[in-house]
Amino acid sequence: MLFDGRIIAGITVFVAVARAQSYGRAAEQLGLSRSGVGKAIARLEERTGMRLFDRTSRALKLTDEGRVLLDEVTPVLAQLGRIATPSRPDKIRGRIRLSTDAAFGPYLLIPLLPLFMADHPQVQVDVLVRDRVDNLLAEGVDLAIRFGEPDARDLDKQLLLHSRVVTCASPAYLARHGMPATPQEVLAGHRCVRMFDDTTGKPHLWHFVNPEGEQQVIAPDCGLTVNDAPSLVAAALSDCGIVRLLDFIAADHLRDGRLVEVLPEWNHLRWPGYLYAPARAHPSHAIDAFRQFIRARTHAAHCATHDI
């Protein structure tokens, strides 16, 4: 008996719709039109004799037959993916389009990419530095990596690391203006350089946390406000005032004495970094390889800064 290979294509569409709970979102993930997805589901139902979804004006829900089919085909598709996976990293082919912010990109991601590309010479990588997570699918982005609490819907999110927020300034600035003893002294008598919040368009508040978990929040007046991490570093090194940097950005400057940590007992706030991906049913082998790589490497790279 010959197997109808068109059923496999229909099942792939079915799984995407079942996971997205929407023809429109599944169409975006698969690169198909909404009507194309609807026709694929109708053909699959005709060929299998099953009614897979209950369709109403407000919701799209799996039928009992649809739930059984989803449970049965999911491990089969995963097994097919494993069979088709190249046995060696240097055999994986493809292109990955990454979106990142100006903190993660130049300071963590770019330094790690030569390692990934050496192990995966047939994978090409595009890096786009963007301020925020927008519509990854519309921009053709496979993965996004950035700091801050996640607010993006319809995306898979995975915590990669926590980075300590370090308050610091140049030795020359501190020699002229003195070392503050409390967050309130920063507010009262110091020049500060702050970052814009991409969400609000206003400068970030400064949240201080001590080892006991006590918090103080201040909004220092700023003669200078910037919108990316490299500019913040340059301002600190140019004696513009006190800044707050993520620990891996500040680490080399602190070790070399170009910057000095300020209020170390209040620098216990940790800022999360996340990996985002469109809710794909079946990402490419290149994307899977990069996800595994970045999870392992960011953890290893960041462990080296924990003593800063």
Beta strands, then each sheet from edge to edge (+ up, - down):
strand 1: 53-55
strand 2: 60-62
strand 3: 94-100
strand 4: 123-129
strand 5: 143-147
strand 6: 155-169
strand 7: 192-195
strand 8: 206-209
strand 9: 215-218
strand 10: 222-226
strand 11: 243-246
strand 12: 260-261
strand 13: 270-278
sheet 1: 1+ 2-
sheet 2: 4+ 3+ 5+ 13- 6+ 11-
sheet 3: 4+ 3+ 5+ 13- 6+ 12-
sheet 4: 7+ 10+
sheet 5: 8+ 9-
end
